[in-house]
Amino acid sequence: MSANRCLHLFSRLQRHIIPRAARCPVSSGSALLHRKHQDGSQVSSRTVSSDSFSSKPPDTSLFVPVSLKADASEDGDVGVELTQPLDRTELLKVLNRFYKKKEMQKLAADHGLDARLFHQAFISFRKNALEMLFLPADLHIILSDICAGSGHVDDIYPYFMRHAKQIFPMLDCMDDLRKISDLRVPANWYPDARAIQRKVIFHAGPTNSGKTYQAIQRFLTARSGVYCGPLKLLAHEIFEKSNNAGVPCDLVTGEERSFMDPDGRASAHVACTIEMCSVTTPYEVAVIDEIQMIRDPSRGWAWTRALLGL
């Protein structure tokens, strides 16, 4: 091979090489230990901090791998020219050794790959490695070194994780997925409401005892307010009562929107069905009618949302 050809190949390869220090990534808060084999090579293991498993692992049963085509790498046969063609039989043995290593399974689990995802990612990685006409140059060189006995099987890990993140792109946003799927503290879903000092008054009493009447009187005298009721009929009743009292009030239900302003601008007061209330609009007074419906299996979420978010 000519000197110019060597320089050309190495210049193309340079952008792919993963630094050796980065081949066994370790998350923050953990220590990286090394122990030597008899042949002088090193294997990396981890000590996991106590907070690594403080949260319940996510349910990955809904994660579906993205299909990747086993096309030839854009590097062409650079890896073959720099080393030699890979023996598929020996390559299969190397990949299976990597799969069986408990250290690699634990390290992958720390980066979001549980046993199920690890198995699926490995099957896809092995298929690509065996079926691709030309592997990426950096991966080809690593695999060639391992097959020749001059590399360690652990060096496959960063390339395996690179492939795993291609077929499971959600691995890069696991922290965000955990946050948005954490339903344990619903009050924290409404930071605007938590940031202000609210006064909650609970009206309890028998039917026709004036509970709603007293609340509506306060609603009419406020600078702004919202009435949230379980029925369109009740919302329409408050809508008419408010406007008849000279307090402009809009009506918002799942089927109807009525604005008192001719230009369609929202009034300071609104009567709505409970599901249609806005938790992003500030009100001086909010009336949540029939609050006992908060325990309803099908609609209770709307009362919970109004109580916590208004």
N, C-alpha and C positions, 0 to 999 in steps of 0.2 A: 504494500500500500504506500502511495507517495506521501511525502510530508504535507503537501497542500491538502490532500484528501483527509489526513489525520486532523489537521487544524480545523477543517470544515466540519468534520464529525463532532469534534469536541466542542466547537462553538454552538452547535445545535443541541448538544447534550447538556450544556451547562445550565440552561434554564430549567431543566427537569430534576437535577440532582437535589435530593433532600439532605440537608446537613446531618452528619452522623449524630450530633447532639440532639437532633429533633426526632430521631427514629423511634424512640420510646417515650412519647409524651406523657407527662405527669401533671395532674391537676393541682391547683394551688392548695396548700395545706397538707401536702403529702411529701414523703421523703423517698428518694430514689436510691435503692441499694443495689450493689453489684456483687455477684459471687462468681468466682472463676471455675471453669471446667478444667478437666485434666489436660485438655488440648490447648489451654490458654485463652479460649474464647470466653466471653462474658455473657451472662444472662441477667436481665433486669427484672427486679421484683419490686413491689410497692408495699409500704405500710400505710394503711388507710386511716385517716383521722376519724375521730369518733362521730363527727357530724356528717360523714359521707352517707350514712344510712338513716339520718334523722327523719327523713320524709319517706312516705310510702312510695314505692316504685310505681311508675305509671303503668296503666293497662295498655299493653302494646298489641292486643289481639286485633285491633282495628287497623293496624299499620299494614299497608299493602305495598310491596316493593314495586318500584318503577322499572319497566322493562328496558334493558339496554341492548343495543345491537352490537354483536361481536365483530365490528368492522376493524379493518387494519388501522393501526396508529398512524397519525400524521407524520411521525418520525420515520416511517418506512422501515427499512432494514438496518437502521443505524446500530441498534443493539447487537444484531448478528455480526455486523462488520467489526465492531469493537471487541466482541468476545467470540462466540461460536453459537451455532444453532442449538436449541434446547432439546434434550432427550425427553420426550413426552412421558415415558414410563418413569424416569427418575424425577421429573417435575411433579408428577402425581404423588409420588412417595413423599416429596418435600412438603407439598401442600397439605397432605393428610397428617404429617407430623405437626405442622403448625396448628391445624384444627384441634388436635388432641391435647395440646398443651394447656394445662389448667391456668397457668400464668396469663396466657393470652386471652382466655375466656374471662378471667377476672378483670383484666385491664380493659377489655371491650365493654364489660358490664358497667365499669366506672364511667364510661363515655356514652352510655345510653343503650348499648346493645345487650339485652337480656338473652337468655339461652335460645329463645325462639328466633329472635332477630339475628343473633350471631350465626345460627345454623343457616338461615335463609341467605344472609349476606355471603357466607362462605361458599354455599352452593353456586351462587351467581359469580363470585370471584373466581372459583375454580373453573367454571365453565368458560368464562372469558379468557382465562390464562391458557387453557388447553385448546380453545377453538379459534382465537384470534390469529390471523395470518402473521401479523407483526405486532408484538407487544410494545408499549411505550419503552423508549430506550432505557430510562432509569430502572424500570421494573425488570426488564430483560437482563440488565447487568447484575442486579441484585440476585435474581433467581439463578443466573449462570454461576455466580460465585458460590452460592449455597450448594448447588448441584456438584460443583467441583470440589467442595469441602473447604473452601477458603472463606466462607461466610457463615453467618448464624441464622437459623430459621426465624429468630425473633425479629430480624431486620425486615421481614415481610409485613409486620404489623402496620406501619404508617400507610403502606400502599393498599393494604386490606381495608383500613379505615377510610381512605380516600374513596375507594369503590363503594363501601357501605353507605357513605354519605351521598353518593350519587343515586343509589337505588332507594335510600331512605332519607330524602332531603329534610324531613322533619327533625332529624337528629341535631341540626344546627339551631333549632329553636325550642329545645326541650324545656328550658327554663321558662320561656314564655307560655308554653302549653300547660305547664304545671300551674302557673299563676292564674291563667284564665279558666282553668278547670277546677280550681279550688273553691268549693262551695261552702266551706265551713263557717265563714264569717260574712254573711250577706250584708251586714251593716257597712262594711268597708267598700261595697260596690258603689256607694254614693258619697264620695269625698266632699262634694259641695255641701251636702246636708250636714255632714259631720263637722264641717268647718264653722258652722254658725250655731248660736245658742237658740234652740227651739223650745217652745213651751207647749206641752201636749196636755189637752184637757179631754178627759174621758166622760162622756155623758151616758149614764146607765139608768134604765127605768123601764116600766112596762109600756106596751103599745099605747100610742096617743097620749103620752105623758109630757110632750113638748120637747123632747130631746132635739129633734131636727130643727124645730122652730127656733130654739134658743141659738143654735149654731148658725142658722141662716141670718138671724138678726145681726150677729157679729160679722158675718160675711158681707152684708149689705153696707155696713158702716166702715169697712176696711178700705184702704186705698187700692188694694188689689186682692183678688181671691180666686179660689178654684173650688167648685163643688164636684165631688166624685161620688156617683151613685151606681147601684148595681143594674139599673134598668134605664133604657132610653126614655121611658115615660117620666121617670122621676127627674132626669136631667132636663127634659123639656119643660117640666113644671117649674123648676127653679129658674130656668132661662126666661120664661114668661113673667114670673113673679119679680125677678130682678129688674127687667126692663120696664115693667109696669110701675115699679117703685122709682123709676128715674135713674137707675144704675145700669149703664150699658153693659151688656153681658152677651158673650158669644156662646154658641152651642156646638159641641164637638162630640160626635158619636161615631161608631164604626160605619154608619151608613149616611151620615149627614153632617155638614158643616155650615153653620149660619153665622155671618159676621155682621154686626150692627153698623160698622163703619162702611159707608158707600164705596170707599176705595179698597176695602178688604183688609185694612189694618186690624191687628188683633186688639181687642178691648182689654182693659185691666182685669176684668172679671170673666170667668168662663165656667160654664156648666157642662160636664162631660160624663160619659160612662167611665167606670173605674179603669178599664183597660186603656183608655185614650188619654189619661192625664199625662202631662209633661213633667218629668222630674228634673228638667234642665231650666225651667222658667221659675224665677223666684216669685213667691206670693207672700203677702202679709198674713193672710188667713187661708187655711185649707180645711175644707169640711169633707171628711171621709165617712160617708153614710153606710149603715149596716156593717160595721166593723167586724161583727161576729162571723162574717163570711170569710174571714181570713183563714178559717180552718177547713174551708171547702176544698176537696181534693182536686177539682178541675179548675176552679177560678181563684182559689186562695192566693195564688202567686201575685195577682193584681193588687190585692189589698196589702200584701207584704211590701210590694214595690212602692205603693203610695205612702204607706206608713214610714218606711225607712228613707225614701228618696225625696219626698216633698219638703 
